[in-house]
């Protein structure tokens, strides 16, 4: 057996061992992520639907169909990195992909304007479409925490940006995108999970809800059912 064959065999054995241990790690992480999100989603109301995407090592989805104010419906999905396949994981990790959550919600009192909050310089700012005859996107002339910028369309965006600022200040490193819109879904939040999961889930979800809450229905975590242990 020559050196090349030996290296190929050792590499194959290493990749098989990696797959086994990474699969086990992702399953444990998936369960821990599910429980973390579950404890936060319960601040909105009863979770009416929950399922895995294939297995606990891939991700999952939850729905709160009849939440309290300010929401009408909340859907949360999370996806884990594909750690089992080492080359693919290294490639995706180098591209910035992390364990990821997306929340989509409809609210009782939709915003009267559209706002997209992204990190400064994000390419998505340059690809926003302005159909003929429609309101155009403009950059908001406001300083947001943690290096974020906002594009706006419509009137009265100042209040939305003001309400988003506490979340950007406290959780900015984990936020990939916040979208507020007049049409469904009214709120979209794209979140990187690894750093965020070191914080308190109910408090994070409360800050997120308060962006679209009116003064009369701001969520007070102390008034909500405490999450199960």
HUJOMO-V672210 format. One record per backbone hydrogen bond with DSSP energy under -1.0 kcal/mol. CO is the residue of the C=O (numbers start at 1). NH is the residue of the N-H. E is the energy in kcal/mol with one decimal. If there is no record, write none. Layout:
# HUJOMO-V672210
co:nh:e
CO:NH:E
CO:NH:E
This chain:
# HUJOMO-V672210
co:nh:e
2:6:-2.0
3:7:-2.6
4:8:-2.3
5:9:-2.4
6:10:-2.7
7:11:-2.6
8:12:-2.3
9:13:-2.6
10:14:-2.5
11:15:-2.5
12:16:-2.0
13:17:-2.5
14:18:-2.8
15:19:-2.4
16:20:-2.1
17:21:-2.4
18:22:-3.1
19:23:-2.3
20:24:-1.8
21:25:-2.3
22:26:-2.7
23:27:-2.0
24:28:-2.0
25:29:-2.8
26:30:-2.8
27:31:-1.8
28:32:-2.2
29:33:-2.9
30:34:-2.5
31:35:-2.2
32:36:-2.0
33:37:-2.8
34:38:-2.7
35:39:-2.1
36:40:-1.2
37:41:-3.2
38:42:-1.7
40:43:-1.6
41:44:-1.9
44:68:-3.1
49:63:-2.4
51:61:-2.6
52:54:-1.3
53:55:-1.7
55:58:-1.8
55:59:-1.3
58:80:-2.8
59:53:-2.7
60:78:-2.5
61:51:-2.2
62:76:-2.8
63:48:-2.3
63:49:-1.4
64:74:-2.0
68:71:-1.8
70:108:-2.9
73:106:-2.2
74:64:-2.9
75:104:-2.8
76:62:-2.9
77:102:-2.8
78:60:-1.6
79:100:-2.8
81:83:-1.9
85:89:-2.8
86:90:-2.7
87:91:-2.0
88:92:-2.7
89:93:-2.8
90:94:-2.1
91:95:-1.2
92:97:-2.5
93:96:-1.4
99:193:-3.0
100:79:-2.6
101:191:-3.3
102:77:-2.4
103:189:-2.3
104:75:-2.8
105:187:-2.1
106:72:-3.4
106:73:-1.5
114:153:-2.3
115:180:-2.9
116:151:-2.5
117:178:-2.1
118:149:-2.9
119:122:-2.0
122:125:-1.7
123:126:-1.1
131:134:-2.1
138:152:-3.3
140:142:-1.6
145:148:-1.1
147:120:-2.5
149:118:-2.2
150:140:-3.2
151:116:-2.6
152:138:-2.4
153:114:-3.1
157:161:-2.3
158:162:-2.2
159:163:-2.3
160:164:-1.7
161:165:-1.2
164:168:-2.2
165:169:-2.6
166:170:-2.0
167:171:-2.8
168:172:-1.1
171:174:-1.9
172:175:-1.4
174:192:-3.4
177:190:-2.6
178:117:-3.2
179:188:-2.3
180:115:-2.9
186:181:-2.2
187:105:-2.3
188:179:-2.8
189:103:-2.5
190:176:-2.9
190:177:-1.6
191:101:-2.9
193:197:-2.4
195:198:-1.6
196:199:-2.3
200:204:-1.9
201:205:-2.7
202:206:-1.9
203:207:-2.1
204:208:-2.1
205:209:-2.3
206:210:-2.1
208:211:-1.1
209:212:-1.3
214:217:-1.4
220:223:-2.2
221:224:-1.3
